[in-house]
Amino acid sequence: MIIKNEEKYLEKCLLSVSDLVDEIVIVDTGSTDNTLDIIRKYPDVFIHHYQWNNNFASARNYAIDKCSGDYILVLDADEHITEGSRKVLEEIVNKQQIGKLKQVNMFEKDGIIFSSSIYISRFFPKSVRYNGAIHEQLDSNLPRVEMGITVTHYGYLNKGKNTRNIPLLLKELSKNPDDSYYHYQLGKEYRILKDFSKASISLKKSYQLISERDPFYNQVILELLQIGKELVDKETISVIHENEQKLNNITDFHFYKGLFYLNYCLKHLNEAIPLLPKIEESFTACLEISKKKHIEYLSGTGSFLALYNLGVYHEAIGSMVKAKRFYMESARLGYEPANKRLAAI
């Protein structure tokens, strides 16, 4: 791990991983809270210090150099392992692969805690190194496979990281202006800050430059749909049409598509009649797809969130019996806003 001021979550992380690995190596980049005192409680943890230079890859590689093992598992201090065993790691080592763990990200919106998940490469031979000053990536052609390790990540609850990340991304883009990955990450940072106009510019640039083979292609499209919903941007309709088949098995695609059409119809009433069916079709597709093999990034897009928004749609068009039924189904799955709508109507 590389860390700085991680007293809130660090101990939980250490306890979750101690039985899986042979050694724990931490590189501190300038902690001023109780982080170092927490580490001293664990005599088997190796602590090193690194002068922060605004380059995450450099710090990661320094940490790798300090490890003695043949394979490296990378965690952040605001993560902890919730599922997995040493056997899973040993299988990756035996096949000389790079293991992708499932990262479940917790975030807050409108006072509600949500979770989304994504697979990221975190277990690899010691010879592999990172590149990239921000949102660093492994530089390797080894096969990457999903492995049975899950971590819960609380980093997106810390809103202060946006002000740190954006300058670093802008600096990298000044050196690599055609890097679609950095444009995507910058757009996402602006979207989190609700600067939707800047987010739109960055994400559209990423979309112009991206290849369908890029591992973050799906995320770019989903970000574009979210921004399109906020700005009620008609260009989003083209993005939807271009990706209907490519992202057809992803519940999030249909969910954000439904939200976009809902907002678009509310703002453009003169165009709404032919588009209205697309709202119900999109959220219904979420539920249908969730019954088959599918991908779901944001938890609930194939269940309680889709049901809730079907309720919103039917309430908006005056179909109150159906609205109540969908709100009740969403509420039964634990989605509290559905209970509030039921109480209101």
PLY file of the C-alpha trace (Angstrom):
ply
format ascii 1.0
element vertex 345
property float x
property float y
property float z
element edge 344
property int vertex1
property int vertex2
end_header
0.00 0.00 0.00
0.92 3.62 -0.45
-0.79 5.79 2.15
-1.22 9.27 3.60
-3.46 10.14 6.55
-5.48 6.94 6.54
-6.25 6.56 10.25
-9.98 6.08 9.60
-9.81 2.85 7.59
-6.24 1.51 7.78
-6.62 -0.94 10.66
-9.67 -2.58 9.08
-7.67 -3.05 5.89
-4.70 -4.62 7.70
-6.88 -7.06 9.62
-8.69 -8.15 6.46
-5.55 -9.08 4.53
-3.17 -10.42 7.18
-4.09 -14.10 6.64
-3.77 -13.93 2.85
-0.23 -12.65 2.34
3.33 -13.38 3.48
4.29 -9.79 4.19
2.70 -6.35 4.33
4.69 -3.42 2.97
3.43 0.13 3.46
4.92 3.27 1.93
3.86 6.46 3.70
3.93 9.67 1.67
3.69 12.15 4.54
1.02 11.26 7.10
0.34 13.84 9.81
-2.51 12.07 11.66
-2.36 8.84 13.71
-1.64 6.60 10.72
1.95 5.80 11.74
0.92 5.05 15.34
-1.59 2.51 14.03
1.07 0.81 11.91
3.43 0.55 14.89
0.86 -1.69 16.59
1.68 -4.31 13.95
5.39 -5.25 14.28
5.24 -7.53 11.24
4.27 -4.65 8.93
7.18 -3.05 7.07
6.92 0.74 6.83
8.91 2.91 4.42
8.76 6.63 3.68
8.58 8.32 0.31
8.80 11.99 -0.62
5.56 12.66 -2.51
6.19 13.94 -6.05
2.63 14.05 -7.47
3.18 10.73 -9.26
1.22 7.71 -8.11
3.02 5.26 -10.41
6.37 6.34 -9.02
5.19 5.77 -5.44
3.60 2.43 -6.34
6.80 1.25 -8.02
8.87 2.31 -5.02
6.58 0.20 -2.81
6.95 -2.79 -5.15
10.74 -2.46 -4.96
10.53 -2.78 -1.17
8.65 -6.10 -1.35
10.45 -9.45 -1.14
7.73 -11.66 -2.59
7.41 -12.88 -6.19
3.81 -11.69 -6.49
2.31 -8.39 -5.36
-1.21 -7.72 -4.08
-1.98 -3.99 -4.09
-4.62 -2.49 -1.79
-5.53 1.03 -0.77
-5.89 1.84 2.90
-9.56 2.81 2.47
-10.35 -0.71 1.23
-10.80 -3.97 3.07
-11.18 -7.52 1.80
-14.68 -8.92 2.23
-14.33 -12.12 0.21
-11.44 -14.30 -0.90
-8.81 -16.80 0.18
-5.12 -17.45 -0.21
-5.97 -20.35 -2.53
-7.39 -17.88 -5.05
-4.09 -16.00 -5.09
-2.05 -19.20 -5.41
-4.04 -20.22 -8.49
-3.14 -16.93 -10.20
0.53 -17.38 -9.29
0.61 -20.91 -10.70
-0.78 -19.71 -14.03
1.42 -16.59 -14.16
-1.57 -14.34 -14.75
-2.63 -10.94 -13.50
-5.56 -11.17 -11.13
-8.43 -8.68 -11.22
-10.24 -8.24 -7.91
-13.79 -6.96 -7.58
-13.85 -3.48 -6.07
-17.18 -2.48 -4.53
-17.24 1.32 -4.30
-19.42 3.03 -1.72
-20.67 6.53 -2.50
-23.32 8.95 -1.32
-25.99 10.66 -3.40
-28.89 12.67 -2.02
-28.16 11.38 1.46
-28.33 7.71 0.40
-25.36 5.33 0.31
-25.09 3.40 -2.95
-22.56 0.87 -4.20
-21.08 0.16 -7.61
-18.57 -2.49 -8.61
-15.79 -2.91 -11.13
-12.91 -5.36 -11.68
-9.39 -3.91 -11.46
-5.95 -5.51 -11.88
-4.30 -5.75 -8.46
-2.36 -9.05 -8.23
0.69 -9.45 -10.44
4.34 -10.59 -10.67
6.87 -8.35 -8.97
8.54 -7.65 -12.33
5.47 -5.69 -13.51
5.46 -1.93 -12.97
2.96 0.92 -13.04
2.90 3.93 -15.31
0.83 7.11 -15.14
1.04 9.93 -12.61
-2.66 9.59 -11.76
-5.08 6.64 -12.12
-1.95 4.59 -12.71
-2.12 1.41 -14.79
-0.07 -1.81 -14.89
2.28 -2.00 -17.86
2.06 -5.65 -18.88
0.74 -7.92 -21.63
0.13 -10.85 -19.28
-3.43 -12.26 -19.40
-5.77 -10.62 -16.89
-8.48 -12.71 -15.24
-11.19 -12.08 -12.68
-10.37 -13.75 -9.38
-12.47 -14.47 -6.31
-11.25 -11.53 -4.22
-13.66 -8.72 -3.31
-12.80 -5.46 -1.56
-15.10 -2.75 -0.27
-13.78 0.72 -1.07
-14.77 3.91 0.78
-12.65 6.36 -1.21
-15.57 7.94 -3.07
-17.04 9.06 0.25
-14.02 11.37 0.53
-14.94 14.27 -1.73
-11.63 16.05 -1.17
-9.85 13.78 -3.64
-11.37 15.63 -6.60
-9.35 18.77 -5.93
-6.20 16.64 -5.77
-6.91 14.55 -8.87
-8.04 17.21 -11.35
-4.75 19.19 -11.45
-2.80 15.95 -11.90
-5.07 14.85 -14.75
-4.80 18.24 -16.45
-1.02 18.07 -16.18
-0.95 14.61 -17.76
-3.27 15.74 -20.56
-0.98 18.68 -21.30
1.68 16.08 -22.08
-0.68 13.54 -23.70
-3.62 15.49 -25.19
-4.95 12.47 -27.11
-5.08 10.08 -24.15
-8.70 8.90 -24.05
-8.26 7.34 -20.60
-7.20 10.61 -18.97
-10.04 12.49 -20.70
-12.44 9.87 -19.29
-11.06 10.17 -15.77
-11.15 13.96 -15.93
-14.75 13.88 -17.12
-15.69 11.59 -14.27
-14.05 13.90 -11.73
-15.97 16.89 -13.11
-19.21 14.88 -13.06
-18.71 14.03 -9.38
-18.21 17.74 -8.72
-21.42 18.45 -10.70
-19.52 20.56 -13.23
-21.49 18.92 -16.03
-20.40 21.25 -18.85
-16.70 20.51 -18.30
-17.50 16.84 -17.79
-19.30 16.74 -21.13
-16.34 18.27 -22.98
-13.87 15.77 -21.49
-16.09 12.72 -21.98
-16.96 13.59 -25.57
-13.24 13.96 -26.27
-12.61 10.56 -24.73
-15.37 9.05 -26.87
-13.78 10.50 -30.02
-10.44 8.94 -29.15
-11.46 5.62 -27.58
-11.32 2.15 -29.08
-14.04 -0.42 -28.37
-11.24 -2.72 -27.20
-10.26 -0.34 -24.38
-11.22 -1.84 -21.00
-12.91 1.40 -19.91
-15.13 1.74 -23.01
-18.32 0.78 -21.16
-17.62 3.31 -18.41
-17.18 6.14 -20.93
-20.59 5.42 -22.46
-22.28 5.24 -19.05
-20.67 8.52 -18.02
-21.87 10.15 -21.25
-25.42 9.00 -20.56
-25.32 10.43 -17.05
-24.02 13.77 -18.32
-26.56 13.74 -21.16
-29.31 13.32 -18.58
-28.06 16.29 -16.54
-27.62 18.60 -19.53
-30.57 17.14 -21.47
-28.14 16.96 -24.40
-29.74 15.74 -27.64
-26.39 14.35 -28.84
-26.84 11.64 -26.21
-29.47 10.02 -28.43
-26.75 9.32 -31.02
-24.51 7.79 -28.35
-27.40 5.53 -27.31
-28.10 4.39 -30.88
-24.41 3.69 -31.53
-24.15 1.45 -28.48
-27.50 -0.35 -28.27
-25.98 -3.67 -29.36
-22.55 -3.26 -27.78
-23.88 -2.64 -24.27
-27.15 -4.54 -24.52
-26.33 -6.92 -21.63
-25.43 -4.12 -19.19
-28.28 -3.09 -16.88
-26.66 0.29 -16.21
-26.83 1.19 -19.91
-30.58 0.71 -20.05
-31.04 2.36 -16.66
-29.18 5.56 -17.56
-30.85 5.49 -20.97
-34.23 5.49 -19.22
-33.23 8.38 -16.95
-32.04 10.36 -19.97
-35.29 9.86 -21.90
-37.30 10.74 -18.78
-35.50 14.07 -18.38
-35.51 14.73 -22.11
-39.27 14.24 -22.39
-39.92 16.48 -19.41
-37.91 19.32 -20.99
-38.94 18.80 -24.63
-42.68 18.19 -24.36
-43.14 18.79 -28.11
-40.89 15.81 -28.87
-42.06 13.65 -25.98
-44.85 11.56 -27.51
-42.67 9.31 -29.76
-40.01 9.03 -27.04
-42.27 8.24 -24.07
-42.34 4.46 -24.74
-38.54 4.40 -24.56
-38.66 5.34 -20.88
-40.72 2.31 -19.88
-38.87 0.06 -22.35
-35.50 1.03 -20.86
-36.37 0.34 -17.22
-38.26 -2.84 -18.14
-35.18 -4.01 -20.06
-33.15 -3.62 -16.85
-35.41 -6.11 -15.09
-35.48 -8.55 -18.00
-31.70 -8.50 -18.51
-31.09 -9.10 -14.81
-32.72 -12.54 -15.18
-30.00 -13.60 -17.65
-26.23 -13.40 -17.74
-25.51 -9.71 -17.48
-23.23 -6.98 -16.14
-24.36 -4.64 -13.37
-22.01 -1.92 -12.17
-24.34 0.19 -10.02
-26.12 -2.07 -7.55
-29.87 -1.91 -8.07
-30.01 -0.97 -11.76
-31.39 -4.44 -12.46
-33.81 -4.39 -9.52
-34.93 -1.75 -7.00
-33.68 1.31 -8.90
-35.34 0.22 -12.14
-38.57 -0.58 -10.27
-38.54 2.79 -8.53
-38.12 4.68 -11.80
-40.90 2.68 -13.42
-42.97 3.99 -10.54
-41.81 7.54 -11.28
-42.71 7.14 -14.96
-46.21 5.81 -14.29
-46.84 8.45 -11.65
-45.82 11.14 -14.16
-48.29 9.90 -16.77
-51.07 9.49 -14.19
-51.09 5.67 -14.07
-51.25 5.56 -10.28
-52.16 1.89 -9.83
-49.05 0.81 -11.72
-46.95 3.48 -10.00
-47.91 2.16 -6.55
-47.21 -1.43 -7.61
-43.68 -0.60 -8.79
-42.97 1.54 -5.71
-44.12 -1.34 -3.50
-41.83 -3.81 -5.29
-38.90 -1.41 -4.94
-39.69 -0.79 -1.28
-39.79 -4.55 -0.60
-36.18 -4.67 -1.81
-35.23 -2.08 0.80
-35.15 1.12 -1.26
-36.32 3.81 1.18
-37.19 6.52 -1.41
-39.89 4.15 -2.70
-41.51 4.13 0.74
-41.47 7.93 0.74
-43.21 8.07 -2.64
-45.85 5.61 -1.45
-46.48 7.79 1.59
-46.75 10.89 -0.60
-49.35 9.42 -2.98
0 1
1 2
2 3
3 4
4 5
5 6
6 7
7 8
8 9
9 10
10 11
11 12
12 13
13 14
14 15
15 16
16 17
17 18
18 19
19 20
20 21
21 22
22 23
23 24
24 25
25 26
26 27
27 28
28 29
29 30
30 31
31 32
32 33
33 34
34 35
35 36
36 37
37 38
38 39
39 40
40 41
41 42
42 43
43 44
44 45
45 46
46 47
47 48
48 49
49 50
50 51
51 52
52 53
53 54
54 55
55 56
56 57
57 58
58 59
59 60
60 61
61 62
62 63
63 64
64 65
65 66
66 67
67 68
68 69
69 70
70 71
71 72
72 73
73 74
74 75
75 76
76 77
77 78
78 79
79 80
80 81
81 82
82 83
83 84
84 85
85 86
86 87
87 88
88 89
89 90
90 91
91 92
92 93
93 94
94 95
95 96
96 97
97 98
98 99
99 100
100 101
101 102
102 103
103 104
104 105
105 106
106 107
107 108
108 109
109 110
110 111
111 112
112 113
113 114
114 115
115 116
116 117
117 118
118 119
119 120
120 121
121 122
122 123
123 124
124 125
125 126
126 127
127 128
128 129
129 130
130 131
131 132
132 133
133 134
134 135
135 136
136 137
137 138
138 139
139 140
140 141
141 142
142 143
143 144
144 145
145 146
146 147
147 148
148 149
149 150
150 151
151 152
152 153
153 154
154 155
155 156
156 157
157 158
158 159
159 160
160 161
161 162
162 163
163 164
164 165
165 166
166 167
167 168
168 169
169 170
170 171
171 172
172 173
173 174
174 175
175 176
176 177
177 178
178 179
179 180
180 181
181 182
182 183
183 184
184 185
185 186
186 187
187 188
188 189
189 190
190 191
191 192
192 193
193 194
194 195
195 196
196 197
197 198
198 199
199 200
200 201
201 202
202 203
203 204
204 205
205 206
206 207
207 208
208 209
209 210
210 211
211 212
212 213
213 214
214 215
215 216
216 217
217 218
218 219
219 220
220 221
221 222
222 223
223 224
224 225
225 226
226 227
227 228
228 229
229 230
230 231
231 232
232 233
233 234
234 235
235 236
236 237
237 238
238 239
239 240
240 241
241 242
242 243
243 244
244 245
245 246
246 247
247 248
248 249
249 250
250 251
251 252
252 253
253 254
254 255
255 256
256 257
257 258
258 259
259 260
260 261
261 262
262 263
263 264
264 265
265 266
266 267
267 268
268 269
269 270
270 271
271 272
272 273
273 274
274 275
275 276
276 277
277 278
278 279
279 280
280 281
281 282
282 283
283 284
284 285
285 286
286 287
287 288
288 289
289 290
290 291
291 292
292 293
293 294
294 295
295 296
296 297
297 298
298 299
299 300
300 301
301 302
302 303
303 304
304 305
305 306
306 307
307 308
308 309
309 310
310 311
311 312
312 313
313 314
314 315
315 316
316 317
317 318
318 319
319 320
320 321
321 322
322 323
323 324
324 325
325 326
326 327
327 328
328 329
329 330
330 331
331 332
332 333
333 334
334 335
335 336
336 337
337 338
338 339
339 340
340 341
341 342
342 343
343 344
